[in-house]
Amino acid sequence: VADHGYDDLLPTIRFLATHLIPAEQECCAYALSTFKDESSLTQLKKWCDSKQPSVKLAAYRGLALMGDE
């Protein structure tokens, strides 16, 4: 979805971001950051404290893409 620019699915991605499954969180972090969805900065910052390295890495990548230090 993110790689092909389907930003019309952002509301669904934001909804899925609330799930607790790490694989879903990682995918959502990737998509939200690819779309540079600034309304999701709080969620990305929350994921920076995740115990799952893949979720944490995707969140940090997203913040970096959006210029957040």
All heavy atoms as TSV, in Angstrom:
chain	resi	resn	atom	element	x	y	z
A	1	VAL	N	N	0.827	-1.184	0.000
A	1	VAL	CA	C	0.000	0.000	0.000
A	1	VAL	C	C	0.876	1.254	0.000
A	1	VAL	O	O	0.677	2.149	-0.798
A	1	VAL	CB	C	-0.954	-0.010	1.224
A	1	VAL	CG1	C	-1.639	1.321	1.395
A	1	VAL	CG2	C	-1.962	-1.121	1.114
A	2	ALA	N	N	1.823	1.295	0.913
A	2	ALA	CA	C	2.679	2.476	1.039
A	2	ALA	C	C	3.586	2.633	-0.180
A	2	ALA	O	O	3.760	3.741	-0.678
A	2	ALA	CB	C	3.515	2.390	2.302
A	3	ASP	N	N	4.151	1.538	-0.628
A	3	ASP	CA	C	5.079	1.607	-1.759
A	3	ASP	C	C	4.400	2.032	-3.057
A	3	ASP	O	O	5.061	2.515	-3.964
A	3	ASP	CB	C	5.779	0.264	-1.954
A	3	ASP	CG	C	6.790	-0.020	-0.873
A	3	ASP	OD1	O	7.235	0.930	-0.187
A	3	ASP	OD2	O	7.147	-1.203	-0.694
A	4	HIS	N	N	3.080	1.841	-3.124
A	4	HIS	CA	C	2.353	2.193	-4.346
A	4	HIS	C	C	1.542	3.480	-4.198
A	4	HIS	O	O	0.811	3.856	-5.111
A	4	HIS	CB	C	1.453	1.039	-4.784
A	4	HIS	CG	C	2.241	-0.181	-5.167
A	4	HIS	ND1	N	2.982	-0.250	-6.331
A	4	HIS	CD2	C	2.444	-1.347	-4.530
A	4	HIS	CE1	C	3.592	-1.418	-6.393
A	4	HIS	NE2	N	3.287	-2.106	-5.304
A	5	GLY	N	N	1.683	4.144	-3.049
A	5	GLY	CA	C	1.082	5.462	-2.877
A	5	GLY	C	C	-0.414	5.501	-2.643
A	5	GLY	O	O	-1.048	6.507	-2.936
A	6	TYR	N	N	-0.988	4.440	-2.108
A	6	TYR	CA	C	-2.429	4.420	-1.857
A	6	TYR	C	C	-2.753	5.139	-0.547
A	6	TYR	O	O	-3.197	4.536	0.424
A	6	TYR	CB	C	-2.960	2.985	-1.810
A	6	TYR	CG	C	-2.827	2.243	-3.116
A	6	TYR	CD1	C	-2.113	1.056	-3.191
A	6	TYR	CD2	C	-3.425	2.727	-4.274
A	6	TYR	CE1	C	-1.987	0.377	-4.394
A	6	TYR	CE2	C	-3.303	2.055	-5.479
A	6	TYR	CZ	C	-2.581	0.875	-5.522
A	6	TYR	OH	O	-2.469	0.205	-6.709
A	7	ASP	N	N	-2.567	6.441	-0.549
A	7	ASP	CA	C	-2.781	7.202	0.681
A	7	ASP	C	C	-4.256	7.319	1.059
A	7	ASP	O	O	-4.584	7.752	2.160
A	7	ASP	CB	C	-2.129	8.578	0.608
A	7	ASP	CG	C	-2.669	9.437	-0.505
A	7	ASP	OD1	O	-3.431	8.934	-1.356
A	7	ASP	OD2	O	-2.325	10.630	-0.520
A	8	ASP	N	N	-5.150	6.907	0.181
A	8	ASP	CA	C	-6.569	6.902	0.530
A	8	ASP	C	C	-6.865	5.856	1.608
A	8	ASP	O	O	-7.930	5.880	2.224
A	8	ASP	CB	C	-7.438	6.674	-0.711
A	8	ASP	CG	C	-7.086	5.419	-1.480
A	8	ASP	OD1	O	-5.877	5.169	-1.675
A	8	ASP	OD2	O	-8.003	4.702	-1.915
A	9	LEU	N	N	-5.917	4.975	1.871
A	9	LEU	CA	C	-6.087	3.961	2.914
A	9	LEU	C	C	-5.504	4.395	4.266
A	9	LEU	O	O	-5.468	3.600	5.201
A	9	LEU	CB	C	-5.457	2.636	2.471
A	9	LEU	CG	C	-6.136	1.982	1.270
A	9	LEU	CD1	C	-5.346	0.775	0.802
A	9	LEU	CD2	C	-7.558	1.577	1.620
A	10	LEU	N	N	-5.067	5.649	4.375
A	10	LEU	CA	C	-4.489	6.136	5.628
A	10	LEU	C	C	-5.419	5.962	6.834
A	10	LEU	O	O	-4.956	5.558	7.897
A	10	LEU	CB	C	-4.071	7.597	5.497
A	10	LEU	CG	C	-2.611	7.826	5.149
A	10	LEU	CD1	C	-2.347	9.289	4.850
A	10	LEU	CD2	C	-1.692	7.336	6.239
A	11	PRO	N	N	-6.720	6.226	6.720
A	11	PRO	CA	C	-7.589	6.000	7.886
A	11	PRO	C	C	-7.567	4.548	8.366
A	11	PRO	O	O	-7.550	4.284	9.576
A	11	PRO	CB	C	-8.976	6.405	7.393
A	11	PRO	CG	C	-8.711	7.368	6.284
A	11	PRO	CD	C	-7.447	6.873	5.621
A	12	THR	N	N	-7.529	3.621	7.444
A	12	THR	CA	C	-7.465	2.206	7.810
A	12	THR	C	C	-6.126	1.877	8.455
A	12	THR	O	O	-6.069	1.145	9.447
A	12	THR	CB	C	-7.677	1.317	6.568
A	12	THR	OG1	O	-8.924	1.657	5.976
A	12	THR	CG2	C	-7.649	-0.148	6.927
A	13	ILE	N	N	-5.058	2.439	7.932
A	13	ILE	CA	C	-3.725	2.207	8.498
A	13	ILE	C	C	-3.656	2.775	9.908
A	13	ILE	O	O	-3.119	2.135	10.820
A	13	ILE	CB	C	-2.632	2.809	7.591
A	13	ILE	CG1	C	-2.615	2.084	6.245
A	13	ILE	CG2	C	-1.266	2.730	8.264
A	13	ILE	CD1	C	-1.801	2.781	5.176
A	14	ARG	N	N	-4.222	3.961	10.114
A	14	ARG	CA	C	-4.249	4.549	11.454
A	14	ARG	C	C	-5.021	3.663	12.424
A	14	ARG	O	O	-4.639	3.521	13.580
A	14	ARG	CB	C	-4.861	5.946	11.417
A	14	ARG	CG	C	-3.954	6.975	10.806
A	14	ARG	CD	C	-4.584	8.366	10.919
A	14	ARG	NE	N	-3.958	9.264	9.987
A	14	ARG	CZ	C	-4.574	9.840	8.965
A	14	ARG	NH1	N	-5.864	9.619	8.735
A	14	ARG	NH2	N	-3.915	10.644	8.160
A	15	PHE	N	N	-6.120	3.076	11.951
A	15	PHE	CA	C	-6.899	2.167	12.793
A	15	PHE	C	C	-6.086	0.916	13.126
A	15	PHE	O	O	-6.036	0.485	14.284
A	15	PHE	CB	C	-8.209	1.779	12.103
A	15	PHE	CG	C	-8.960	0.699	12.831
A	15	PHE	CD1	C	-9.627	0.982	14.010
A	15	PHE	CD2	C	-8.972	-0.597	12.344
A	15	PHE	CE1	C	-10.300	-0.020	14.691
A	15	PHE	CE2	C	-9.638	-1.605	13.020
A	15	PHE	CZ	C	-10.315	-1.319	14.199
A	16	LEU	N	N	-5.439	0.341	12.143
A	16	LEU	CA	C	-4.637	-0.861	12.369
A	16	LEU	C	C	-3.456	-0.583	13.292
A	16	LEU	O	O	-2.965	-1.480	13.976
A	16	LEU	CB	C	-4.144	-1.430	11.039
A	16	LEU	CG	C	-5.209	-2.028	10.133
A	16	LEU	CD1	C	-4.609	-2.382	8.775
A	16	LEU	CD2	C	-5.844	-3.249	10.775
A	17	ALA	N	N	-3.000	0.652	13.347
A	17	ALA	CA	C	-1.874	1.029	14.200
A	17	ALA	C	C	-2.194	0.856	15.679
A	17	ALA	O	O	-1.289	0.801	16.501
A	17	ALA	CB	C	-1.456	2.468	13.916
A	18	THR	N	N	-3.471	0.752	16.007
A	18	THR	CA	C	-3.860	0.570	17.410
A	18	THR	C	C	-3.781	-0.887	17.845
A	18	THR	O	O	-3.926	-1.169	19.032
A	18	THR	CB	C	-5.284	1.091	17.651
A	18	THR	OG1	O	-6.205	0.323	16.870
A	18	THR	CG2	C	-5.395	2.569	17.286
A	19	HIS	N	N	-3.550	-1.793	16.925
A	19	HIS	CA	C	-3.471	-3.217	17.269
A	19	HIS	C	C	-2.172	-3.529	18.004
A	19	HIS	O	O	-1.177	-2.820	17.874
A	19	HIS	CB	C	-3.579	-4.063	16.008
A	19	HIS	CG	C	-4.941	-4.032	15.394
A	19	HIS	ND1	N	-5.309	-4.847	14.374
A	19	HIS	CD2	C	-6.040	-3.271	15.653
A	19	HIS	CE1	C	-6.561	-4.612	14.019
A	19	HIS	NE2	N	-7.012	-3.647	14.788
A	20	LEU	N	N	-2.168	-4.596	18.751
A	20	LEU	CA	C	-1.020	-4.953	19.578
A	20	LEU	C	C	-0.066	-5.951	18.920
A	20	LEU	O	O	0.948	-6.303	19.505
A	20	LEU	CB	C	-1.506	-5.516	20.913
A	20	LEU	CG	C	-2.341	-4.552	21.763
A	20	LEU	CD1	C	-2.855	-5.253	23.016
A	20	LEU	CD2	C	-1.540	-3.323	22.118
A	21	ILE	N	N	-0.383	-6.401	17.741
A	21	ILE	CA	C	0.449	-7.389	17.055
A	21	ILE	C	C	1.670	-6.680	16.469
A	21	ILE	O	O	1.532	-5.762	15.644
A	21	ILE	CB	C	-0.354	-8.107	15.953
A	21	ILE	CG1	C	-1.554	-8.822	16.577
A	21	ILE	CG2	C	0.532	-9.076	15.185
A	21	ILE	CD1	C	-2.564	-9.316	15.584
A	22	PRO	N	N	2.877	-7.070	16.894
A	22	PRO	CA	C	4.095	-6.376	16.452
A	22	PRO	C	C	4.262	-6.299	14.937
A	22	PRO	O	O	4.702	-5.262	14.422
A	22	PRO	CB	C	5.227	-7.178	17.091
A	22	PRO	CG	C	4.610	-7.789	18.297
A	22	PRO	CD	C	3.192	-8.098	17.897
A	23	ALA	N	N	3.911	-7.332	14.221
A	23	ALA	CA	C	4.054	-7.302	12.759
A	23	ALA	C	C	3.157	-6.222	12.148
A	23	ALA	O	O	3.568	-5.523	11.214
A	23	ALA	CB	C	3.721	-8.663	12.163
A	24	GLU	N	N	1.954	-6.065	12.682
A	24	GLU	CA	C	1.054	-5.024	12.203
A	24	GLU	C	C	1.594	-3.645	12.559
A	24	GLU	O	O	1.509	-2.711	11.764
A	24	GLU	CB	C	-0.347	-5.204	12.767
A	24	GLU	CG	C	-1.092	-6.364	12.166
A	24	GLU	CD	C	-2.507	-6.480	12.699
A	24	GLU	OE1	O	-2.981	-5.590	13.447
A	24	GLU	OE2	O	-3.151	-7.484	12.373
A	25	GLN	N	N	2.131	-3.509	13.751
A	25	GLN	CA	C	2.703	-2.237	14.179
A	25	GLN	C	C	3.864	-1.834	13.280
A	25	GLN	O	O	3.971	-0.673	12.865
A	25	GLN	CB	C	3.170	-2.316	15.631
A	25	GLN	CG	C	2.040	-2.454	16.617
A	25	GLN	CD	C	2.532	-2.659	18.031
A	25	GLN	OE1	O	3.698	-2.963	18.269
A	25	GLN	NE2	N	1.632	-2.494	18.979
A	26	GLU	N	N	4.714	-2.781	12.968
A	26	GLU	CA	C	5.853	-2.498	12.093
A	26	GLU	C	C	5.385	-2.042	10.713
A	26	GLU	O	O	5.882	-1.047	10.171
A	26	GLU	CB	C	6.737	-3.729	11.960
A	26	GLU	CG	C	7.920	-3.527	11.050
A	26	GLU	CD	C	8.711	-4.794	10.796
A	26	GLU	OE1	O	8.428	-5.841	11.407
A	26	GLU	OE2	O	9.626	-4.728	9.960
A	27	CYS	N	N	4.429	-2.755	10.155
A	27	CYS	CA	C	3.904	-2.390	8.830
A	27	CYS	C	C	3.242	-1.017	8.859
A	27	CYS	O	O	3.423	-0.219	7.938
A	27	CYS	CB	C	2.904	-3.437	8.354
A	27	CYS	SG	S	3.664	-5.009	7.950
A	28	CYS	N	N	2.493	-0.742	9.916
A	28	CYS	CA	C	1.836	0.559	10.033
A	28	CYS	C	C	2.864	1.672	10.197
A	28	CYS	O	O	2.719	2.744	9.597
A	28	CYS	CB	C	0.858	0.554	11.203
A	28	CYS	SG	S	-0.617	-0.439	10.904
A	29	ALA	N	N	3.885	1.425	10.988
A	29	ALA	CA	C	4.938	2.427	11.164
A	29	ALA	C	C	5.599	2.732	9.820
A	29	ALA	O	O	5.858	3.891	9.490
A	29	ALA	CB	C	5.972	1.956	12.176
A	30	TYR	N	N	5.871	1.699	9.061
A	30	TYR	CA	C	6.470	1.883	7.736
A	30	TYR	C	C	5.546	2.710	6.842
A	30	TYR	O	O	5.971	3.665	6.199
A	30	TYR	CB	C	6.762	0.526	7.090
A	30	TYR	CG	C	7.284	0.650	5.683
A	30	TYR	CD1	C	8.628	0.926	5.449
A	30	TYR	CD2	C	6.445	0.526	4.584
A	30	TYR	CE1	C	9.113	1.072	4.157
A	30	TYR	CE2	C	6.920	0.667	3.296
A	30	TYR	CZ	C	8.255	0.934	3.086
A	30	TYR	OH	O	8.736	1.081	1.813
A	31	ALA	N	N	4.271	2.328	6.795
A	31	ALA	CA	C	3.327	3.023	5.922
A	31	ALA	C	C	3.119	4.470	6.354
A	31	ALA	O	O	3.148	5.385	5.526
A	31	ALA	CB	C	1.987	2.279	5.907
A	32	LEU	N	N	2.922	4.685	7.643
A	32	LEU	CA	C	2.689	6.048	8.135
A	32	LEU	C	C	3.884	6.950	7.860
A	32	LEU	O	O	3.729	8.121	7.523
A	32	LEU	CB	C	2.356	6.014	9.623
A	32	LEU	CG	C	1.033	5.337	9.983
A	32	LEU	CD1	C	0.933	5.137	11.491
A	32	LEU	CD2	C	-0.153	6.120	9.451
A	33	SER	N	N	5.066	6.382	7.995
A	33	SER	CA	C	6.259	7.190	7.742
A	33	SER	C	C	6.488	7.403	6.247
A	33	SER	O	O	6.953	8.467	5.833
A	33	SER	CB	C	7.487	6.566	8.394
A	33	SER	OG	O	7.749	5.286	7.865
A	34	THR	N	N	6.158	6.432	5.443
A	34	THR	CA	C	6.288	6.584	3.996
A	34	THR	C	C	5.369	7.692	3.490
A	34	THR	O	O	5.760	8.484	2.635
A	34	THR	CB	C	5.972	5.260	3.276
A	34	THR	OG1	O	6.918	4.271	3.716
A	34	THR	CG2	C	6.073	5.395	1.771
A	35	PHE	N	N	4.166	7.760	4.061
A	35	PHE	CA	C	3.223	8.816	3.689
A	35	PHE	C	C	3.496	10.127	4.431
A	35	PHE	O	O	2.822	11.115	4.197
A	35	PHE	CB	C	1.786	8.372	3.968
A	35	PHE	CG	C	1.293	7.294	3.056
A	35	PHE	CD1	C	0.735	6.138	3.559
A	35	PHE	CD2	C	1.386	7.426	1.682
A	35	PHE	CE1	C	0.271	5.133	2.724
A	35	PHE	CE2	C	0.933	6.431	0.832
A	35	PHE	CZ	C	0.380	5.281	1.360
A	36	LYS	N	N	4.476	10.102	5.349
A	36	LYS	CA	C	4.815	11.280	6.158
A	36	LYS	C	C	3.572	11.850	6.834
A	36	LYS	O	O	3.292	13.044	6.790
A	36	LYS	CB	C	5.531	12.324	5.317
A	36	LYS	CG	C	6.864	11.801	4.825
A	36	LYS	CD	C	7.666	12.824	4.099
A	36	LYS	CE	C	8.996	12.164	3.726
A	36	LYS	NZ	N	9.772	12.923	2.816
A	37	ASP	N	N	2.847	10.945	7.484
A	37	ASP	CA	C	1.604	11.285	8.164
A	37	ASP	C	C	1.916	11.912	9.522
A	37	ASP	O	O	2.096	11.211	10.514
A	37	ASP	CB	C	0.740	10.035	8.327
A	37	ASP	CG	C	-0.585	10.330	8.970
A	37	ASP	OD1	O	-1.188	11.364	8.631
A	37	ASP	OD2	O	-1.017	9.534	9.813
A	38	GLU	N	N	1.973	13.233	9.547
A	38	GLU	CA	C	2.366	13.938	10.763
A	38	GLU	C	C	1.355	13.786	11.887
A	38	GLU	O	O	1.696	13.964	13.050
A	38	GLU	CB	C	2.639	15.403	10.454
A	38	GLU	CG	C	3.873	15.560	9.591
A	38	GLU	CD	C	4.296	17.010	9.424
A	38	GLU	OE1	O	3.755	17.876	10.128
A	38	GLU	OE2	O	5.183	17.242	8.594
A	39	SER	N	N	0.129	13.421	11.572
A	39	SER	CA	C	-0.855	13.202	12.630
A	39	SER	C	C	-0.552	11.931	13.419
A	39	SER	O	O	-1.148	11.693	14.461
A	39	SER	CB	C	-2.272	13.148	12.053
A	39	SER	OG	O	-2.438	12.002	11.248
A	40	SER	N	N	0.377	11.132	12.926
A	40	SER	CA	C	0.752	9.884	13.601
A	40	SER	C	C	2.085	9.978	14.338
A	40	SER	O	O	2.629	8.962	14.775
A	40	SER	CB	C	0.809	8.745	12.581
A	40	SER	OG	O	-0.443	8.567	11.975
A	41	LEU	N	N	2.626	11.179	14.487
A	41	LEU	CA	C	3.908	11.339	15.183
A	41	LEU	C	C	3.864	10.798	16.602
A	41	LEU	O	O	4.814	10.160	17.063
A	41	LEU	CB	C	4.327	12.812	15.197
A	41	LEU	CG	C	4.915	13.350	13.903
A	41	LEU	CD1	C	5.128	14.856	14.002
A	41	LEU	CD2	C	6.207	12.653	13.562
A	42	THR	N	N	2.763	11.023	17.306
A	42	THR	CA	C	2.636	10.532	18.679
A	42	THR	C	C	2.729	9.017	18.720
A	42	THR	O	O	3.405	8.449	19.581
A	42	THR	CB	C	1.314	11.013	19.300
A	42	THR	OG1	O	1.262	12.430	19.236
A	42	THR	CG2	C	1.189	10.556	20.738
A	43	GLN	N	N	2.063	8.359	17.778
A	43	GLN	CA	C	2.100	6.890	17.735
A	43	GLN	C	C	3.506	6.397	17.422
A	43	GLN	O	O	3.991	5.455	18.037
A	43	GLN	CB	C	1.117	6.356	16.694
A	43	GLN	CG	C	1.056	4.850	16.627
A	43	GLN	CD	C	0.527	4.234	17.908
A	43	GLN	OE1	O	-0.518	4.619	18.394
A	43	GLN	NE2	N	1.243	3.287	18.468
A	44	LEU	N	N	4.175	7.037	16.482
A	44	LEU	CA	C	5.540	6.635	16.141
A	44	LEU	C	C	6.469	6.808	17.340
A	44	LEU	O	O	7.301	5.936	17.620
A	44	LEU	CB	C	6.051	7.430	14.942
A	44	LEU	CG	C	5.419	7.083	13.594
A	44	LEU	CD1	C	5.823	8.110	12.546
A	44	LEU	CD2	C	5.803	5.689	13.154
A	45	LYS	N	N	6.307	7.901	18.077
A	45	LYS	CA	C	7.140	8.120	19.260
A	45	LYS	C	C	6.863	7.066	20.327
A	45	LYS	O	O	7.775	6.614	21.016
A	45	LYS	CB	C	6.915	9.522	19.813
A	45	LYS	CG	C	7.520	10.591	18.922
A	45	LYS	CD	C	7.255	11.986	19.439
A	45	LYS	CE	C	7.858	13.005	18.482
A	45	LYS	NZ	N	7.625	14.377	18.906
A	46	LYS	N	N	5.614	6.658	20.436
A	46	LYS	CA	C	5.255	5.601	21.392
A	46	LYS	C	C	5.954	4.295	21.012
A	46	LYS	O	O	6.458	3.576	21.867
A	46	LYS	CB	C	3.737	5.424	21.395
A	46	LYS	CG	C	3.235	4.350	22.308
A	46	LYS	CD	C	1.723	4.243	22.220
A	46	LYS	CE	C	1.225	3.022	22.954
A	46	LYS	NZ	N	-0.215	2.814	22.780
A	47	TRP	N	N	5.986	3.991	19.723
A	47	TRP	CA	C	6.614	2.756	19.266
A	47	TRP	C	C	8.128	2.764	19.444
A	47	TRP	O	O	8.755	1.712	19.426
A	47	TRP	CB	C	6.267	2.472	17.815
A	47	TRP	CG	C	4.885	1.932	17.615
A	47	TRP	CD1	C	4.161	1.189	18.482
A	47	TRP	CD2	C	4.066	2.090	16.460
A	47	TRP	NE1	N	2.940	0.870	17.944
A	47	TRP	CE2	C	2.864	1.408	16.704
A	47	TRP	CE3	C	4.244	2.735	15.251
A	47	TRP	CZ2	C	1.833	1.348	15.772
A	47	TRP	CZ3	C	3.225	2.680	14.326
A	47	TRP	CH2	C	2.024	1.999	14.576
A	48	CYS	N	N	8.722	3.917	19.626
A	48	CYS	CA	C	10.167	3.980	19.861
A	48	CYS	C	C	10.553	3.292	21.164
A	48	CYS	O	O	11.712	2.931	21.354
A	48	CYS	CB	C	10.647	5.431	19.868
A	48	CYS	SG	S	10.678	6.169	18.221
A	49	ASP	N	N	9.585	3.092	22.041
A	49	ASP	CA	C	9.816	2.391	23.307
A	49	ASP	C	C	9.400	0.927	23.255
A	49	ASP	O	O	9.372	0.245	24.283
A	49	ASP	CB	C	9.060	3.086	24.440
A	49	ASP	CG	C	9.590	4.470	24.725
A	49	ASP	OD1	O	10.809	4.688	24.552
A	49	ASP	OD2	O	8.792	5.343	25.109
A	50	SER	N	N	9.079	0.437	22.068
A	50	SER	CA	C	8.636	-0.946	21.917
A	50	SER	C	C	9.745	-1.926	22.279
A	50	SER	O	O	10.927	-1.656	22.088
A	50	SER	CB	C	8.199	-1.189	20.465
A	50	SER	OG	O	7.887	-2.550	20.253
A	51	LYS	N	N	9.333	-3.076	22.776
A	51	LYS	CA	C	10.297	-4.146	23.082
A	51	LYS	C	C	10.666	-4.932	21.821
A	51	LYS	O	O	11.618	-5.698	21.835
A	51	LYS	CB	C	9.715	-5.076	24.135
A	51	LYS	CG	C	9.553	-4.383	25.475
A	51	LYS	CD	C	9.036	-5.322	26.527
A	51	LYS	CE	C	8.644	-4.530	27.738
A	51	LYS	NZ	N	9.382	-4.778	28.903
A	52	GLN	N	N	9.904	-4.724	20.756
A	52	GLN	CA	C	10.175	-5.409	19.494
A	52	GLN	C	C	11.142	-4.567	18.665
A	52	GLN	O	O	10.805	-3.446	18.265
A	52	GLN	CB	C	8.878	-5.614	18.712
A	52	GLN	CG	C	7.906	-6.548	19.369
A	52	GLN	CD	C	8.425	-7.962	19.400
A	52	GLN	OE1	O	9.092	-8.426	18.473
A	52	GLN	NE2	N	8.135	-8.668	20.475
A	53	PRO	N	N	12.337	-5.075	18.389
A	53	PRO	CA	C	13.323	-4.292	17.635
A	53	PRO	C	C	12.829	-3.827	16.261
A	53	PRO	O	O	13.126	-2.708	15.847
A	53	PRO	CB	C	14.509	-5.235	17.492
A	53	PRO	CG	C	14.344	-6.237	18.574
A	53	PRO	CD	C	12.873	-6.364	18.810
A	54	SER	N	N	12.050	-4.654	15.587
A	54	SER	CA	C	11.585	-4.275	14.248
A	54	SER	C	C	10.597	-3.109	14.307
A	54	SER	O	O	10.621	-2.227	13.448
A	54	SER	CB	C	10.950	-5.469	13.544
A	54	SER	OG	O	9.838	-5.951	14.282
A	55	VAL	N	N	9.755	-3.087	15.331
A	55	VAL	CA	C	8.795	-1.995	15.503
A	55	VAL	C	C	9.547	-0.713	15.862
A	55	VAL	O	O	9.292	0.357	15.304
A	55	VAL	CB	C	7.757	-2.337	16.589
A	55	VAL	CG1	C	6.849	-1.146	16.868
A	55	VAL	CG2	C	6.942	-3.552	16.187
A	56	LYS	N	N	10.498	-0.853	16.769
A	56	LYS	CA	C	11.296	0.289	17.206
A	56	LYS	C	C	12.064	0.893	16.024
A	56	LYS	O	O	12.086	2.103	15.830
A	56	LYS	CB	C	12.272	-0.159	18.299
A	56	LYS	CG	C	13.063	0.958	18.918
A	56	LYS	CD	C	14.013	0.437	19.978
A	56	LYS	CE	C	13.256	0.138	21.242
A	56	LYS	NZ	N	14.134	-0.013	22.413
A	57	LEU	N	N	12.678	0.047	15.224
A	57	LEU	CA	C	13.442	0.507	14.070
A	57	LEU	C	C	12.550	1.210	13.050
A	57	LEU	O	O	12.901	2.273	12.530
A	57	LEU	CB	C	14.173	-0.660	13.419
A	57	LEU	CG	C	15.056	-0.336	12.231
A	57	LEU	CD1	C	16.187	0.589	12.653
A	57	LEU	CD2	C	15.625	-1.616	11.642
A	58	ALA	N	N	11.382	0.646	12.776
A	58	ALA	CA	C	10.454	1.260	11.826
A	58	ALA	C	C	9.980	2.617	12.341
A	58	ALA	O	O	9.828	3.569	11.564
A	58	ALA	CB	C	9.260	0.335	11.578
A	59	ALA	N	N	9.769	2.721	13.644
A	59	ALA	CA	C	9.324	3.991	14.233
A	59	ALA	C	C	10.422	5.044	14.140
A	59	ALA	O	O	10.166	6.189	13.757
A	59	ALA	CB	C	8.906	3.775	15.680
A	60	TYR	N	N	11.644	4.662	14.485
A	60	TYR	CA	C	12.756	5.615	14.390
A	60	TYR	C	C	12.976	6.053	12.949
A	60	TYR	O	O	13.264	7.219	12.676
A	60	TYR	CB	C	14.045	5.016	14.954
A	60	TYR	CG	C	14.158	5.161	16.449
A	60	TYR	CD1	C	14.180	4.042	17.268
A	60	TYR	CD2	C	14.263	6.412	17.049
A	60	TYR	CE1	C	14.289	4.164	18.647
A	60	TYR	CE2	C	14.371	6.544	18.419
A	60	TYR	CZ	C	14.384	5.418	19.215
A	60	TYR	OH	O	14.488	5.554	20.569
A	61	ARG	N	N	12.844	5.130	12.003
A	61	ARG	CA	C	12.968	5.467	10.579
A	61	ARG	C	C	11.921	6.496	10.196
A	61	ARG	O	O	12.208	7.477	9.525
A	61	ARG	CB	C	12.802	4.211	9.727
A	61	ARG	CG	C	12.781	4.489	8.239
A	61	ARG	CD	C	12.271	3.259	7.459
A	61	ARG	NE	N	12.113	3.570	6.063
A	61	ARG	CZ	C	10.987	4.033	5.511
A	61	ARG	NH1	N	9.934	4.249	6.252
A	61	ARG	NH2	N	10.923	4.290	4.222
A	62	GLY	N	N	10.708	6.260	10.641
A	62	GLY	CA	C	9.625	7.174	10.337
A	62	GLY	C	C	9.848	8.569	10.875
A	62	GLY	O	O	9.636	9.559	10.179
A	63	LEU	N	N	10.296	8.644	12.105
A	63	LEU	CA	C	10.566	9.945	12.710
A	63	LEU	C	C	11.695	10.662	11.966
A	63	LEU	O	O	11.631	11.868	11.735
A	63	LEU	CB	C	10.905	9.784	14.185
A	63	LEU	CG	C	9.731	9.333	15.069
A	63	LEU	CD1	C	10.223	9.036	16.474
A	63	LEU	CD2	C	8.636	10.370	15.078
A	64	ALA	N	N	12.693	9.909	11.572
A	64	ALA	CA	C	13.813	10.507	10.835
A	64	ALA	C	C	13.347	11.026	9.471
A	64	ALA	O	O	13.748	12.115	9.051
A	64	ALA	CB	C	14.934	9.485	10.652
A	65	LEU	N	N	12.490	10.267	8.793
A	65	LEU	CA	C	11.979	10.713	7.494
A	65	LEU	C	C	11.161	11.996	7.606
A	65	LEU	O	O	11.119	12.798	6.682
A	65	LEU	CB	C	11.103	9.627	6.859
A	65	LEU	CG	C	11.828	8.444	6.231
A	65	LEU	CD1	C	10.810	7.420	5.770
A	65	LEU	CD2	C	12.666	8.908	5.062
A	66	MET	N	N	10.530	12.178	8.758
A	66	MET	CA	C	9.703	13.360	8.954
A	66	MET	C	C	10.472	14.500	9.603
A	66	MET	O	O	9.905	15.525	9.961
A	66	MET	CB	C	8.476	13.001	9.779
A	66	MET	CG	C	7.499	12.166	8.994
A	66	MET	SD	S	5.949	12.018	9.866
A	66	MET	CE	C	5.965	10.283	10.229
A	67	GLY	N	N	11.778	14.306	9.786
A	67	GLY	CA	C	12.612	15.376	10.311
A	67	GLY	C	C	12.564	15.538	11.821
A	67	GLY	O	O	13.027	16.534	12.351
A	68	ASP	N	N	12.004	14.563	12.507
A	68	ASP	CA	C	11.929	14.617	13.973
A	68	ASP	C	C	13.195	14.014	14.558
A	68	ASP	O	O	13.631	12.950	14.164
A	68	ASP	CB	C	10.715	13.846	14.468
A	68	ASP	CG	C	10.398	14.106	15.923
A	68	ASP	OD1	O	11.314	13.939	16.745
A	68	ASP	OD2	O	9.258	14.461	16.227
A	69	GLU	N	N	13.788	14.710	15.482
A	69	GLU	CA	C	15.012	14.207	16.105
A	69	GLU	C	C	14.669	13.484	17.368
A	69	GLU	O	O	15.410	12.977	18.082
A	69	GLU	CB	C	15.973	15.360	16.370
A	69	GLU	CG	C	16.433	15.998	15.086
A	69	GLU	CD	C	17.389	17.155	15.343
A	69	GLU	OE1	O	17.934	17.252	16.444
A	69	GLU	OE2	O	17.587	17.944	14.433
